[in-house]
Amino acid sequence: MCELLAMSANVPTDIVFSFTGLAERGGVTGPHIDGWGITFYEGKGSRSFKDACPSSESHIATMIKSFPIKSELVISHIRQANRGGVALENTHPFMRELWGKYWTYAHNGQLSGYEDKLTSLCFLPVGDTDSEQAFCWILDKVLEKFGYKAPEDLQSVYRYIAQLADQIRQFGVFNMILSDGEFLMNYCSNNLCYITRKAPFGKAKLIDTDVVVDFDKETTPNDIVTVIATRPLTHNEQWNILKPGQWTLFRKGEVVINHLEKTD
Amino acid sequence: MCELLAMSANVPTDIVFSFTGLAERGGVTGPHIDGWGITFYEGKGSRSFKDACPSSESHIATMIKSFPIKSELVISHIRQANRGGVALENTHPFMRELWGKYWTYAHNGQLSGYEDKLTSLCFLPVGDTDSEQAFCWILDKVLEKFGYKAPEDLQSVYRYIAQLADQIRQFGVFNMILSDGEFLMNYCSNNLCYITRKAPFGKAKLIDTDVVVDFDKETTPNDIVTVIATRPLTHNEQWNILKPGQWTLFRKGEVVINHLEKTD
């Protein structure tokens, strides 16, 4: 499996604290040694850093911890390979352009029997992971439904993507994070949680390494910052644990849709 | 204007020597202070490093010089903004996926009167540079001609792209570098040159900073490495200067097409 991390905030914020915890899981406190990646949106642009080596040993990961990049939206992933070899082309997050926006995606889980079902034409995988194939299938379906011009209501696109995720979940575990740079969506199959930090800010202590941060000293009273992770990253805070089939859409750190699957 | 740098090699090679020269032009020996980027292909995968700050001051550029990434194909660009503000989304190289391959592109020059001529539908610019708009137009035209399945003969695609570049050149200066990860194409409007280094290797001395490298100590006798640049990067070597309209296609460091426009 893998671990996911994402952030949505209303001001450019550095994610070093959370990334420091996540990176430990890539070889120290966790077995996710088959590469890692992180994407930062800055305005409409985005940049990704990737490595096919463990995050706990990566020079690039060290640089990201040393020279924090401030961003309103971040997606990160550390990988424990199941489908697809250890290679740069199989390293998340994956990115494609649609409607003049960069869409970024990362997946935790494993799919089976999907190969000839989740096929696509316009967006094609470069590597050979189940994750990237599912991403390309989602984008193809979105293009088929909405066409080459972006709809005014982008939330309707995310509602449709949630329906597609419901279908993908039939093939296995599908915890997913997706963004167009404005909205940040998470979709839970079995392991996903989030926390929204806002004033009054307190102290937080990482589970995976001995680091404490006092957010009160790092923030202003207007800051709203949501962090999403596969498993809680801190000891002393209350994380929202998502249920299977639940998904959430964030914008500028705040929930805009929180959809909990109705059960009979 | 801007400066371009690219490499095609038959073995994974580090580009630190050439990048060190280029990076100096981003604020020290040249005025290209409006951002820089570099893309490395590793197998089918690729990764890019970008900054909207001058390359001579960038922490990320320093890291790339300190922890060399070995790659068979590299494209780099330092920017002096003309069309489009200083922002990450306007920083080259630009990348799109087509046919399950990552296509990477960088442009030196400036276009005028192109806005309503070089328009596209399937691939859309994220930023607002003439460069990215021309790239999207090229990919749309390629998709229109060859469809969603890659032709067996990829060289025919590059021949077609050269025809498209001839059309773009009508709008201004268009020195361009493009790759699908296997082939590397350069197209010259007025400033582009390349050098192919192979055994017997000698010493080379950078123009922009006081660095000498003895390639004989850094290579094996079978290595073939081509470096493309806007202007020669070394003093003591013979660079091939391209003529207006000339374009070259490389694979694994060697020329596969060298097309010189016929004149009446």
Interface residues (C-beta under 8 A of the other chain):
Chain A: E42 G43 K44 G45 S46 R47 S48 F49 K50 A52 H59 I60 M63 S66 F67 A87 L88 E89 N90 T91 R96 E97 W99 G100 K101 Y102 L121 C122 F123 L124 P125 V126 G127 Y148
Chain B: E42 G43 K44 G45 S46 R47 S48 F49 K50 A52 H59 I60 M63 S66 F67 A87 L88 E89 N90 T91 R96 E97 W99 G100 K101 Y102 L121 C122 F123 L124 P125 V126 G127 Y148
